[in-house]
Amino acid sequence: MAARAVPFYVPALPAGKSFVAESGKHLSMVSTPINPDWIISGEPQARTAEHSRSHDDAALTAMWDCTAGEFRWFFGWDETVMIVEGEVHIVAEDGTERQLHAGDVAFFAAGTWAVWKVDNYVRKVAFLRKPFPKPMAFAYRVRNLLRGSGQSGIAN
């Protein structure tokens, strides 16, 4: 017999959408200039379109694209990206280098920098999440350990 864990308390969702689906090709992209102090070379032109946002404003999904250029980028939120078109060469803060192509997925921790070098064009889907404050994150990890779910990730 299968059992399913039911949370003790589930807050009611505020009025609004609980399901959003739209082709990335039809999102209205708006210019989002890169901070000029961050540009290393070229004249990269970036655009963004917000796809969806969580009811608590702690997570959002957006489409982002950029033309050729090299620039530093600061990640204020945890960000997982999936490249959907083009490619980009990344140099992370710790010196790790990686070329990302269409279909590649990468994670950037909040509070870190990376250098992005776009030779021609890149388009990505970005999944952003505000990190928990440290005391709350610690409490969350302790809760998981007490529940016996010490493994991290949904694939474990």
Secondary structure, DSSP 8 states (H G I E B T S, - for coil): -------S------SS-S-----GGGS--EE----GGGEEEE---EEEEEEEE-TTSSEEEEEEEEEEEEEEEEESSEEEEEEEEEEEEEEETTS-EEEEETT-EEEE-TTEEEEEEEEEEEEEEEEEE----HHHHHHHHHHHHHHT--S-SS--
